[in-house]
Amino acid sequence: MDRSNFLRVAAALAAGSMLASCASLLGPRQVELPLHKLQASIERRFPLNNRVLELFEIQLTRPQLALIPETNRIALTMDASVAPPFLRKSWTGTIAMSGGLRLDAMGSGVVMVDPRVDRVAIDGMDDLRQRQMAKVASLLVDQALRDVPVYTFRPEDLRRAGVQYVPRGIAVTRNALVVTLEPAR
């Protein structure tokens, strides 16, 4: 091997090892996902139309997202329209629910887990029917919102200075989700 080829190979090896060591030098980093970005992501998934137990047509609209840092959960309040298919009457009101968060299996986003109904308020329903509707709403929320993406990372979100990152942790703050990213190994 002549000297110029040797220098090219040596330079390529040096550059490759420097690039590989960059990942460890850069180390973990945190990315803030502000509430307005999360709200926009959730809004794209609505309205939700669902039939529950073949008894109720339920439409959920106008989701309003809130962050609950004390429990590391998110809250979602939605307008609800409930119509039994056998009646001409429908009821309107709100459903409030909360859910935990986890990274999806592919590491490409944050999804809602363990959704639970916190409050159901349907106009014109007595207390007994409100409690029954809360049970129906629990089925709906579990069916329609479990593992729903709250935020999906773009490829450029997971790349910095030529280093590929993978999400490793999530924390909820008052104004944002904070995702910890670590260099891929």
C-alpha positions in Angstrom: 0.0 0.0 0.0 1.5 3.3 -1.0 1.7 6.2 1.4 -1.4 8.2 0.0 -3.7 5.2 0.3 -2.3 4.5 3.8 -3.1 8.1 4.8 -6.6 7.9 3.4 -7.4 4.7 5.2 -5.9 6.1 8.4 -7.9 9.3 8.1 -11.1 7.3 7.5 -10.5 5.1 10.5 -9.7 8.1 12.7 -12.9 9.9 11.5 -14.9 6.8 12.1 -13.6 6.3 15.6 -14.1 10.0 16.4 -17.7 9.8 15.2 -18.3 6.7 17.2 -16.9 8.4 20.3 -19.1 11.5 19.7 -22.1 9.5 20.9 -20.5 8.9 24.3 -19.2 12.5 24.5 -22.7 14.0 23.7 -24.4 11.6 26.1 -28.0 11.8 27.1 -30.1 14.8 26.4 -33.6 16.0 27.2 -36.2 17.3 24.8 -39.2 19.3 25.9 -42.5 18.6 24.2 -44.6 21.7 25.0 -48.3 21.4 25.8 -49.3 23.2 22.6 -47.5 20.6 20.5 -49.1 17.7 22.4 -52.6 19.4 22.1 -52.2 19.7 18.3 -51.1 16.0 18.1 -54.2 14.9 20.1 -56.6 17.1 18.2 -55.6 15.4 14.9 -57.1 12.2 16.3 -60.6 13.6 16.9 -63.5 13.4 16.5 -63.8 9.9 17.7 -67.0 8.0 16.8 -67.7 4.7 18.5 -70.6 2.3 19.2 -70.4 0.8 22.7 -72.1 -2.5 23.6 -74.3 -2.0 20.5 -76.4 0.3 22.8 -74.8 3.8 22.4 -73.4 5.9 19.6 -70.8 8.1 21.3 -69.0 10.9 19.6 -66.1 12.6 21.4 -65.0 16.0 20.2 -62.9 19.1 21.3 -60.3 17.4 23.4 -58.5 19.6 25.9 -55.2 18.3 27.2 -53.7 19.1 30.6 -50.5 17.8 32.3 -50.5 16.4 35.9 -46.9 16.4 37.1 -47.8 15.2 40.6 -48.9 11.8 39.2 -46.9 11.8 36.0 -50.1 11.6 34.0 -52.1 13.6 31.5 -55.7 14.6 31.6 -58.1 14.9 28.7 -61.5 16.5 28.8 -63.8 16.0 25.8 -67.2 17.0 24.7 -69.5 14.0 24.3 -72.6 13.3 22.4 -74.5 10.1 23.4 -77.3 8.7 21.2 -78.9 5.3 21.7 -79.7 4.0 18.1 -83.2 3.0 19.1 -84.1 6.5 20.4 -84.3 9.8 18.5 -83.0 11.6 21.6 -79.3 12.3 22.2 -77.5 13.7 25.3 -74.5 16.0 25.4 -72.0 16.7 28.1 -68.3 16.1 28.9 -66.1 13.2 29.8 -62.9 13.8 31.7 -60.2 11.1 31.8 -56.6 10.7 32.6 -53.9 8.4 31.5 -50.3 7.4 32.1 -47.5 7.6 29.6 -44.9 5.3 28.1 -42.7 5.1 25.1 -44.0 3.0 22.3 -42.3 -0.3 21.6 -40.5 1.1 18.5 -39.3 4.2 20.5 -40.9 6.5 17.9 -43.4 8.2 20.2 -45.2 8.6 23.5 -48.5 6.8 24.0 -51.2 6.9 26.6 -51.6 3.9 28.9 -54.0 2.9 31.7 -56.7 5.4 30.7 -59.4 5.9 33.3 -62.5 8.0 33.4 -62.4 10.6 36.2 -65.8 12.3 35.6 -68.8 12.1 33.3 -71.3 14.9 33.2 -74.1 14.4 30.7 -76.8 17.1 30.6 -80.3 15.9 31.3 -79.4 12.5 32.9 -80.2 11.6 36.4 -77.5 10.4 38.9 -78.3 6.7 38.2 -77.9 7.1 34.5 -74.8 9.2 35.0 -73.2 6.3 36.9 -74.2 3.9 34.2 -72.8 6.2 31.6 -69.6 6.4 33.5 -69.2 2.6 33.1 -70.0 2.8 29.4 -67.5 5.7 29.1 -64.8 3.5 30.8 -65.3 0.9 28.2 -65.1 3.5 25.4 -62.0 5.2 26.8 -60.2 1.9 27.3 -61.1 0.8 23.8 -60.5 4.0 21.9 -57.7 5.7 23.8 -55.4 3.0 25.1 -52.0 3.2 23.4 -53.1 6.3 21.4 -50.1 8.3 20.4 -49.8 11.5 22.3 -46.7 12.6 20.4 -44.8 10.9 17.5 -41.1 11.8 17.0 -39.9 12.9 13.6 -36.7 11.2 12.5 -34.8 14.6 12.9 -36.0 14.8 16.5 -33.9 11.6 17.2 -30.7 12.7 15.4 -28.2 15.3 16.5 -24.6 16.0 15.2 -24.7 12.7 13.3 -25.7 10.7 16.3 -28.8 8.6 16.5 -30.7 8.9 19.8 -33.4 6.6 21.3 -36.0 7.8 23.9 -35.4 6.3 27.3 -37.6 8.2 29.8 -40.6 10.6 30.2 -41.4 13.1 32.9 -44.4 15.3 33.1 -43.9 19.0 34.1 -46.5 21.8 34.4 -46.0 22.9 30.8 -44.4 20.1 28.9 -43.4 16.5 28.7 -39.6 16.0 29.1 -38.2 13.1 27.2 -34.8 11.8 27.9 -32.9 10.7 24.8 -29.7 8.6 24.9 -27.3 7.8 22.1 -28.2 4.5 20.3 -25.8 1.6 20.9 
